[in-house]
Amino acid sequence: MGYLREKYNRPYFLKEDAHGKPTQFGVAGIEEFCSGSIRHPDKDILHRIDLQGKNVLDIGCGRGEAIKFAYEHGAARVTGVDFSEDAIAIAGAFLSEHCIKAELRCDDALTFVRTYVARVTNGQSDPFDVVLMFDCVEHIPRTELTELMTILRQMISRRAIIGINTPHFGTDNDVLLEGVKTLARDRSDDCEETKGMHCNRYTRRSLKRYMRKLGFIPISHHLFVSELPHCSCLAATSWARKKAFCLGYPILLPQALESETYEGYSWWTHPVMCPVRWLYLWVKHRSRKCCRARFGCMAR
């Protein structure tokens, strides 16, 4: 890994140049960071997870806001990993300022998980209960992310949950393989300092589809679990989150049942439309099943 590592520097994380002047590029949420908080989209995900007593891994921990939140909400242990030396230095100072003793690792994520999975296998380390990847997956080449997620399955507990926050792009786009698609462009493409950093782009649907192929079931637009008996049309619904809670996944109710920031607000996502959505998904599922059966018979 380590793609475009040189661009992940202090100006990028703090949104200011060497002279302290604000820049037009960089990580979002600098105002919340300076006040010791965390930006709303990340908090919206975190407050749905039961962090009490959990072993948490924050991949691409950046400035350390999620680590602080996890500790303040009862996490037993939090490990932050980032390949940027500047990010680890900023996170270390930030957490020290708030009297939080964190375990920070300046390491390539793939290198870290390869080493850690061996320790879990040998009983030298505990598996993780919660894995956070905030503004992270879009920065990792897709082939490397696939390997990372595959190894990750071997170093998490049976009832672990994964939280992912990534920009909602207009179309699915593996930039390194396909080049930048017009519908997938964003502001990072217009600035030389950040150009190319978003090398792996997903739509809301394609992210869930990608995670499902790797064996992670979406129980919301941001939360994924490794085991959940369900009908595919009920994935990422309130039913899936209730089911996950009943099975012992670290879900907080009723917070997890609220509309997500990423979901947006429209007539289609309004709670009143829930039965209509379920009916639509069920009909769609049945139609696909009938088509497969029909074409299968014709092939024989």
N, C-alpha and C positions, 0 to 999 in steps of 0.2 A: 504494500500500500504506500502511502506517502505522496499521493498525487497532488501536485502543485503546493507542496508543503511550505514553500517560501512565502506564499501569499497569506498564510495564517500568522500574522504578526500583530504587534501592539496596536498600530493604527486600525487594523481590521477589527480587533476585539473591543477597543475603546472608542472608536469613531473619532479619533483626533490624531493630528500629525505630530511630528517630533517637537513642535513648538507649542503644542497644546491647543491648536486651532481645530475646530470641528471639521470633519470630512463629510463628503456626500456618500460615503460607502461604509460598510461595516455591519457587524452583528446588531440586529434589532434589540430593543429593550434596554438601551444604555441608561435611560432615565430611571427605570426600576432598579437596575443594578446599582446605580449610585446611591439610591435610597435604601439599599439592603434588601430589596424585594425581588420578585421574579415577574416577568411579563405575563399578561393575562392568559394567552393561549396555552402556555405551559402550566400555569396554575390550574387552569380549567381541566387539564388532564390529571394532574397530580392529586387534586382534592377528591378524585373518584377512587383512588387507590388506598388501601389500608397499609400504611407503611410501618405501623407499630411492630417493633421487634424484628423487622425484616432485614435480610442481607441484600443490599441494593448495589447494582452496577450501573454507573452512568458513563456510557460510551460517547466520546466527543463531548466531554464535560464543559469545555469552553471556560467561561469565567467563574463557574462554580455555583450559580444560583440554585440549580436543582439539588445539588448536594446539601446546601444550607437548608432548603425546604424539607428535604428528607430527614435530616437530623432533628430539625425543630418539630417534626411530626412523628418522632419516636423510632426511627430506624435504628437498629442495633449496630449496623455497620454499613458504611457507604464507600465504595471504591470508585474514584473518578479517573478515567483514562482519556488522554488526548495526546496526539502526536506533536502538538505545537509546544515548544518550550515557553514561548511567551504566554500562551493560554494557561499553562500550569503555574507559571510565576504569578500571573494575575489572580488566578483562583486561590493560590496559597495565601496571598496577601489579603484577599477578600474574606476568606474563611477565618484567618487569624484575627482579623479586625473584629469579627463577630464571635470570637472565642470558641471556634469549632475546630477540633482536631480531626482533620480529614486524611484519608489515605489516597494520595494523588500519585498517579503513575504517568510519566512522560514516556509513552510507548505507542508503537503502531498497534491499532486495535487487533489486527489479525495475529500479530506476534503475541500479544497479551493473551488472547483466547486460546491459542495453541498451547501456550505454557500452562495456563490455568486449568484447562481441561485435563491435563495430565495429573495435576495436583489433586483435582477432584476425584479422578479415577483411583488414585493411590490413597485416598482418604486423608490427604494432607490439608485440604481446604474444603470449606463448605460450599455447596451449590448456591447460586443466587436465587432469591425469591422474586425480585423485581429487577427488570432491566429497562433502563431509560435510554432513548435515542432521540434527543430533541435537536432539530435542525442538523441532522447528521447524515441520514441515508442518502440525501441528495448530493453529498460531497464524496461519496464512496463509489468508485467504479462498480458497475453492476455485477460483473463476474466475481469481484472480490467480496462484495456484499453477500452474494450467494454462499460463498465459502464460509464467511463469517457467521451467517445465520445458521448454517448447517452444523458448525462446531458448537455454536451457542446452545443448541438443543441438548448437548451432552453435558453442559455445565450449569443447568438450571434445575431447580427442584420440580417435582411432579406437578405442583400447583403454582408454578411461577406465572407471572404476567409480564408482558412486554408493552411498553408505552412508546409510541412513535409519533413525532410531530414533524411534518415535512410540508413545504409549500404545496398548494393545490395548483398544478399546472394544467394547461388546456388540453394536453394530449400526453400519452405515455412516450417517453423518449430516453433511450440509451444513447447519450450524446457521443460517447467515444466510438460507438459502433455505427450510428446513423447520422451524426452531425446534428446541429441544432435545428429542430423543426420549427416552423413559423409559429404554430400554435403553442409551442412550449417555451417561447422566449419570455424572459423577465428582465427586470432592471439590471440584474447583475451582468447581463450580456453587453450592456452599454457603457460599462466602466472598465477600464483596462486593469485596475487593481483587483477586480473580482471576476473578470471574464474567464470562463472555463471552470470556475469552482463548482457550479451546479452541473455535475457531469452525469447525473442519474435522476431523471424526473418522472414523477408519477401523477396520474389523476387520482381522485378519491377512489374510484373503482379499481384501477389497475394496481394500486398498492395492495388492496385487500386480495386481489387475484394473485399477485406475486407471493404474498405471505402464505396464502392458502396452499400454493404449490410446494412451499417449503415445509408444510405441516403445521402452520400456525393458524388457528381459527380466529377470525375477526369477531369480537363481541361488540365492537363499536368501530367508529372510523379511526380511532387511535389505539385501541387496546386489543391485544392478541394473546391467546392462550394455546397451549400445546394439545390439550385433550378436551373435547366437548361434544358429546353425542347430540347431534342436531340435524335438522333438515336444512339444506343449503339456503333455502329461501328465508330462513329465520336468522341467518348470520347478521351480525351488526345491528341487532334489534334489542329492545328492552328485555324481550324474552331471553335472549342469549346472555345478557348480563345477570338477570335473575338466576338463570340456570348455573352460570359460573359461580355466583355467590353461594348457591346451595351446595355446590360441589367442593367448596372450600377455597376457591381462589380469593386473593386479597382484594375484594371489591367492597366499596363502601356504598351502602344504600341508605337513603334514597338518592344521594348525590349522583351515582352512576346512571340513574334513569333520566336525568335532566338532558335537555338538548345540548349538543356539543357546539363549541365555537366554530369548529371546522365544518360542522353540518350546515350551518347557516339557517336562516329562517325564511320559509316560503310556504305557500299553500300545501305543497306536497309533503313537507316535513312537519306540518302542524299535527299535534296529537290526535285531532279529530279524524285525520286522514289515515291513521294507523290501520284500521280494518281494510281500507281500500288498497293500501300498499301491500298488505299481506295477501289479499286476493289476487292482485296483479302479479306478485312474485310466484304465487302458487300456480296460477294459470300458465305463466311463462315456463315454470319448471315442468309442468305436465306436458306442455307443447314440445319442449325439447326431448322429453322422454319418449313421447309418441313418435317423433321424427326419427330418433335413433332406432326405435323398434322397427319402424316401417322400412327405413333404408337398410337395416340389418337383414330383414327378411328378403328384400330385393337382391341383396348381394349374394345370399345363399341360393 
